[in-house]
């Protein structure tokens, strides 16, 4: 399946502004007022109140007093959105953003560059814990772990930068690449994106202009090969591409990804308990974007499942086969792993990467349909790992997983609200949360990755 929301940087997609409902009354966009900033909320902002109305304030920290400028809202709105355009009383953890466009009214790609990294992780931990309480009725202590860059990676200019190996840039009317403003169509042109790796930022796409192009995706694999640039043309138009001598180039159309120069895939290498596993990912397809994510998440999944030789495991939303490969190695030749993935390109990648693992079987199709297939449950299932899209697995998939009665489930989640909703459904079907780890795989943004261990209650 495709996971564009996770492959693209926040603020990098189409940026369509959505309003909650038709609004009445005067538009208050641009209005300014002083507020006391309250707790952090899911979505990269904090909660404040002005004359009884809830205001979601970006670029602020809890406990600060700021001058807020409304960015969305009218007299008829249930709540307003605003930016902190001046800090009147600063929190001790406030810092100067290392990126010059990570400020109100500019790039929407980062949410927390104005906070020291330990405070960023503390804020994310608060959000995860609150979502679990509110949506799943779980009171769980949460600590967000720092994830180091791989050994040998160049040190960033500032902590928390140069971790992103995949970034999707938007293109403005003049052909310049950049990221969109928060909840906006406007493109902020960039000469650098400091959270992107040097291979991504230095691929040439930020120095050139594109014609008839909607987005430019850049993926830099860990195998040392050239970065891959995948261009999506404007609808009905033929793209005009600049020369990018240091990158492979491809064009994405409704029919697929087509080679222009170089290769149409990138290679990934992941160290796992003394071994190095190799993968290929086609056409800037889904892969965890933090350079250290593969090692961190595979270890977390292994700890959550504790696979044993001879067991049968199922990998749902398997992508290019990262967790499939790790589980295949753990259960050995006497065990088996069934991987289910809905995107044909990802299945092809997994098949190439796992061709020597005879204990692996790959199914292409929707997870819900696979879970309903009697053949899947027939031999019995010991372990399940799932890494669904940002929207979560959903009630039907959770019910199907619980029906398999695995002895342990590892749920990899990039959205704490979706995770919490699904944990509540697991509880309805006899599975309880036994452990949770949270990882800061998206420094400077509000995003956080969790790995939950679930076990049957009886």
Residue pairs with C-beta under 8 A, 6 or more apart in sequence:
1 317
1 341
1 342
1 343
1 346
1 389
2 285
2 286
2 343
3 286
3 319
3 389
3 390
4 13
4 168
5 13
5 389
5 390
6 286
6 289
6 389
6 390
6 414
7 166
7 168
7 217
7 284
7 285
7 286
7 287
7 289
8 166
8 167
8 168
8 217
9 109
9 164
9 167
9 168
9 179
9 193
9 195
9 196
9 445
10 44
10 108
10 109
10 110
10 111
10 445
10 446
10 447
11 107
11 108
11 109
11 179
11 180
11 181
11 182
12 109
12 167
12 168
12 169
12 170
12 179
12 180
12 215
13 168
13 170
13 180
13 215
14 170
14 180
14 185
14 214
15 108
15 170
15 180
15 181
15 183
15 184
15 185
15 186
16 185
17 72
17 183
17 184
17 185
18 183
19 72
20 77
20 78
23 73
23 74
23 76
23 77
24 74
24 75
24 76
25 74
25 75
25 76
25 77
26 74
26 75
27 73
27 74
28 70
28 73
28 74
28 75
28 77
28 80
29 70
29 71
29 72
29 73
30 69
30 70
31 69
31 70
32 67
32 68
32 69
32 70
32 85
33 50
33 67
33 68
34 65
34 66
34 67
34 68
34 88
35 48
35 49
35 50
35 55
35 57
35 65
35 66
35 68
36 48
36 63
36 64
36 65
37 46
37 47
37 48
37 57
37 60
37 61
37 62
37 63
37 64
37 65
37 66
37 84
38 46
38 47
38 48
38 49
38 62
39 46
39 47
39 62
39 126
40 46
40 47
40 62
40 123
40 126
40 127
41 47
41 56
41 127
42 127
42 130
42 131
42 416
42 417
42 446
43 56
43 446
44 58
44 111
44 112
44 445
44 446
45 56
45 57
45 58
45 60
45 81
45 111
46 56
46 57
46 58
46 60
46 61
46 62
47 54
47 55
47 56
47 57
48 54
48 55
48 56
48 57
48 60
48 68
48 82
49 55
50 68
50 80
53 77
53 79
53 80
54 78
54 79
54 80
55 68
55 70
55 73
55 79
55 80
55 81
55 82
56 79
56 80
56 81
56 82
57 66
57 68
57 82
57 83
57 84
58 81
58 82
58 83
58 84
58 104
58 111
58 182
59 83
59 84
59 85
59 103
59 104
59 114
60 66
60 68
60 84
60 87
61 90
61 91
61 93
61 94
61 114
61 115
61 119
62 91
62 123
63 91
64 84
64 87
64 88
64 89
64 90
64 91
64 94
65 87
65 88
65 89
66 84
66 85
66 86
66 87
66 88
67 84
67 85
67 86
67 87
67 88
68 82
68 83
68 84
68 85
69 82
69 83
69 85
69 104
70 80
70 81
70 82
71 81
71 82
71 83
71 182
71 183
72 80
72 81
72 183
73 79
73 80
73 81
73 82
81 183
83 104
83 105
84 104
85 104
87 94
91 115
91 119
93 115
93 116
93 118
93 119
94 114
94 115
94 116
95 113
95 114
95 115
95 116
96 114
97 103
97 110
97 113
97 114
98 113
98 157
98 158
98 160
98 161
98 194
99 107
99 110
99 113
99 193
99 194
99 195
99 444
101 107
101 188
101 190
102 109
102 110
102 113
102 114
102 444
105 181
106 181
106 188
107 178
107 179
107 180
107 181
107 188
107 190
108 179
108 180
108 181
108 182
108 183
108 184
108 188
109 179
109 193
109 195
109 445
110 195
110 444
110 445
111 444
111 445
111 446
112 120
112 123
112 444
112 445
112 446
113 444
115 123
117 146
117 159
117 160
117 440
117 443
120 160
120 440
120 443
120 444
121 143
121 144
121 145
121 146
121 440
122 144
123 446
124 144
124 438
124 440
124 446
124 448
125 142
125 143
125 144
125 438
126 142
127 416
127 446
127 448
128 142
128 144
128 416
128 436
128 438
128 448
128 450
129 139
129 140
129 141
129 142
131 416
131 417
131 419
131 420
132 138
132 139
132 140
132 142
132 416
132 419
132 420
132 423
132 436
133 139
134 420
135 417
135 420
135 421
135 424
136 420
136 421
136 423
136 424
136 427
136 433
137 424
138 420
138 423
138 433
140 433
140 436
142 436
142 438
143 438
144 438
144 439
144 440
144 448
145 296
145 437
145 438
145 439
145 440
146 440
147 163
147 290
147 292
147 293
147 296
147 439
147 440
147 441
148 292
149 156
149 162
149 163
149 291
149 292
150 222
150 271
150 291
150 292
150 295
153 162
153 291
154 162
154 198
156 162
156 163
156 194
157 194
158 194
159 443
160 195
160 443
160 444
161 194
161 195
161 443
161 444
162 194
162 195
162 196
162 197
162 198
163 195
163 197
163 289
163 290
163 291
163 292
163 441
163 443
164 193
164 195
164 196
164 197
164 200
164 289
164 290
164 291
165 196
165 197
165 199
165 200
165 219
165 220
165 221
165 222
165 287
165 289
165 290
165 291
166 200
166 217
166 218
166 219
166 220
166 284
166 287
166 289
167 193
167 196
167 200
167 217
167 218
167 289
168 215
168 216
168 217
168 218
169 177
169 178
169 179
169 190
169 193
169 205
169 206
169 215
169 216
169 217
169 218
170 177
170 178
170 179
170 180
170 187
170 214
170 215
171 177
171 187
171 210
171 213
171 214
171 215
171 216
172 178
172 187
172 189
174 209
175 209
175 210
175 211
175 213
176 187
176 189
176 209
177 189
177 190
177 205
177 206
177 208
177 210
177 216
178 187
178 188
178 189
178 190
178 206
179 187
179 188
179 190
179 193
180 186
180 187
180 188
181 188
190 206
191 206
191 207
192 201
192 206
193 200
193 201
193 206
194 201
195 443
195 444
195 445
196 218
197 220
197 291
199 220
199 227
200 218
200 219
200 220
200 227
202 246
203 218
203 220
203 227
203 229
203 244
203 246
203 247
204 229
204 242
204 244
204 245
204 246
204 247
205 216
205 218
205 229
205 244
205 247
208 242
208 243
208 244
209 242
210 216
210 231
210 239
210 240
210 241
210 242
211 239
211 240
211 241
212 233
212 234
212 237
212 238
212 239
212 240
213 231
213 232
213 233
213 234
213 239
213 240
213 241
214 232
214 233
214 234
214 235
215 231
215 232
216 229
216 230
216 231
216 232
217 229
217 230
217 231
217 232
217 252
217 284
218 227
218 228
218 229
218 230
218 247
218 284
219 227
219 228
219 230
219 266
219 281
219 284
219 287
220 227
220 228
220 266
221 227
221 228
221 266
221 267
221 268
221 281
222 267
222 268
222 269
222 270
222 291
222 294
223 266
223 267
223 268
223 269
223 278
225 248
225 263
225 266
225 267
226 246
226 247
226 248
226 262
226 263
227 246
227 247
227 248
227 266
228 247
228 248
228 249
228 250
228 262
228 263
228 264
228 265
228 266
228 283
228 284
229 244
229 247
229 248
229 249
229 250
230 250
230 251
230 252
230 257
230 283
230 284
231 239
231 241
231 249
231 250
231 251
231 252
232 251
232 252
233 239
233 251
233 253
239 251
241 249
241 251
241 260
244 261
247 262
248 259
248 261
248 262
248 263
248 264
249 260
249 261
249 262
250 257
250 258
250 259
250 260
250 264
250 283
251 257
251 258
251 260
252 258
252 283
256 283
256 345
257 264
257 282
257 283
257 284
257 345
258 264
264 282
264 283
265 280
265 281
265 282
265 283
265 349
266 280
266 281
266 284
267 278
267 279
267 280
267 281
268 278
268 279
268 280
268 281
268 287
268 294
268 320
269 276
269 277
269 278
269 279
270 276
270 277
270 279
270 294
270 295
270 298
270 322
271 277
271 295
272 295
272 298
272 299
272 302
272 326
272 329
273 299
273 302
275 329
277 322
277 325
277 326
277 329
277 353
278 353
279 287
279 320
279 321
279 322
279 325
279 349
279 353
280 320
280 349
280 352
280 353
281 287
281 320
281 349
282 345
282 346
282 348
282 349
283 345
285 319
285 320
285 343
285 345
285 346
285 349
286 319
286 320
286 343
286 346
287 319
287 320
287 322
288 294
288 297
288 322
288 441
288 449
289 441
289 442
290 296
290 441
290 442
292 441
293 439
293 441
293 449
294 322
296 439
296 441
297 322
297 323
297 412
297 439
297 449
297 451
298 322
298 323
298 326
300 410
300 412
300 437
300 439
300 451
301 323
301 326
301 327
301 385
301 410
301 412
301 451
302 326
302 330
304 408
304 410
304 435
304 437
304 451
304 452
304 453
305 313
305 327
305 383
305 385
305 408
305 410
305 453
306 408
307 313
307 327
307 330
307 331
307 335
307 382
307 383
308 330
308 331
308 335
308 382
309 330
309 331
309 332
309 334
309 335
310 331
310 332
310 334
310 335
311 331
311 335
311 382
311 383
312 331
312 335
312 336
312 337
312 338
312 379
312 380
312 381
312 382
312 383
313 327
313 331
313 335
313 336
313 337
313 338
313 381
313 382
313 383
313 384
313 385
314 337
314 338
314 339
314 340
314 376
314 381
314 383
314 384
314 385
314 404
314 406
315 321
315 323
315 324
315 327
315 337
315 338
315 339
315 340
315 384
315 385
315 386
316 340
316 367
316 370
316 371
316 384
316 385
316 386
316 387
316 388
316 393
316 397
316 401
317 340
317 341
317 342
317 367
317 386
317 387
317 388
317 389
317 393
318 324
318 339
318 340
318 341
318 346
318 350
318 362
318 387
319 341
319 346
319 350
319 387
320 346
320 349
320 350
320 353
321 339
321 349
321 350
321 353
321 354
321 360
321 362
323 385
323 387
323 412
324 337
324 339
324 350
324 354
324 360
324 362
325 353
325 354
325 357
327 337
327 383
327 385
328 335
328 337
328 354
328 357
328 359
328 360
331 337
331 359
332 359
333 358
333 359
334 359
335 359
336 359
336 360
336 361
336 379
337 357
337 359
337 360
337 361
338 360
338 361
338 363
338 376
339 350
339 354
339 360
339 361
339 362
339 363
340 363
340 365
340 367
340 370
341 347
341 350
341 362
341 363
341 364
342 364
342 365
342 366
342 367
344 364
347 362
347 364
350 362
351 362
354 360
354 362
363 370
367 386
367 388
367 393
367 397
367 400
368 394
368 396
368 397
368 400
370 376
371 396
371 397
371 400
371 401
371 403
371 404
372 400
376 404
377 403
377 404
381 404
381 405
381 406
382 406
382 407
382 408
383 406
383 407
383 408
383 409
383 410
384 401
384 404
384 406
384 408
384 409
384 410
385 409
385 410
385 411
385 412
386 393
386 397
386 401
386 409
386 410
386 411
386 412
387 412
387 413
388 394
388 397
388 413
388 418
390 414
390 415
390 418
391 415
391 418
392 413
392 415
392 418
392 419
392 421
392 422
393 401
393 411
393 422
394 422
395 425
398 422
398 425
398 426
398 429
399 425
399 429
401 409
401 426
402 426
402 429
402 430
402 431
403 429
405 456
407 455
407 456
408 453
408 454
408 455
409 426
409 431
409 453
409 454
409 455
410 451
410 452
410 453
410 454
411 419
411 422
411 423
411 450
411 451
411 452
411 454
412 449
412 450
412 451
413 419
413 422
413 449
413 450
413 451
413 452
414 447
414 448
414 449
414 450
416 448
416 450
419 450
419 452
423 433
423 452
423 454
426 432
426 433
426 454
430 456
430 457
430 458
431 454
431 455
431 456
431 457
432 454
432 455
432 456
432 457
433 452
433 453
433 454
434 453
434 454
434 455
435 452
435 453
436 450
436 451
436 452
436 453
437 450
437 451
438 448
438 449
438 450
439 448
439 449
439 450
439 451
440 448
441 447
441 448
441 449
442 448
442 449
